[in-house]
């Protein structure tokens, strides 16, 4: 029988991300004939695997293609290198093209929303292989996945309120479901960064594995407290980032260690094999039965969030993304106090306000 092709774009050639079919592996580690896991890989390491418009568009196409491929068991969503899974949308593109251009950003947000939809509606379970930082929009596309296995050097968090946006690409929908209301506030509003160990403790991750080797031995992330104890205020310290001398010692240890992602790959492969050894339709129904809790919130808010995020490109996002892209490396945020003072005086969002609060303009003035 001649099988029909249900892909929207048959034989699509990916140019901005990597799409690869890797053989599925049985419990004895042997490749299985005719069955694969689809690896969807963000490939922009020089910009911390932030996604451009073209990349986001192709991610959506990739998940649709994998979903319609009868041979695919699981999707693995990851990125190139060991520094970052994804740090969100490409801030250079935001600052230089979308800033002050809400009608174009609204079109972009349709592409972004389609990317989230493609993950949430994929017919195959999706495993996020977190090879490094998962921040901002990277956190959002990661939380859209069904499982997350992370290197213990990964960091997790949001950056919107620091840089002129709100984490409305999924985090305000997904984070409370994963970690509860209070922890979601810490991440989404305060932009608190979490280690992989803390993210696992809070319920954000499926598994954490070491990726650092020193003197032939695996070592845990030396920048993070990996013992469980209470501080003087009765708070659990496990997973917090070290400070002071402990942090300095940790950095020295990390500088001597080498990165080896083999255990990360093994953990991802083992999870895919577990899924291989289950009834496929039962897996699909169960996955979608659990996903619906995320989908309910996402579907309720995605359209109106898109509208607001687009209009925000005329005000705070315009200032914040340009500051991040154009400001000096040690000062890439606006002057928050000056901004609040000017708004309290009724100052409009105009070029005068933008120049008064933006570090790149302040640097120009200081250099004269």
Beta strands, then each sheet from edge to edge (+ up, - down):
strand 1: 17-25
strand 2: 31-42
strand 3: 72-79
strand 4: 84-86
strand 5: 125-130
strand 6: 133-135
strand 7: 147-151
strand 8: 155-157
strand 9: 194-195
strand 10: 207-209
strand 11: 212-214
strand 12: 217-219
strand 13: 258-259
sheet 1: 1+ 2- 3- 5- 7- 10-
sheet 2: 4+ 6+ 8+ 9-
sheet 3: 12+ 11- 13+
end
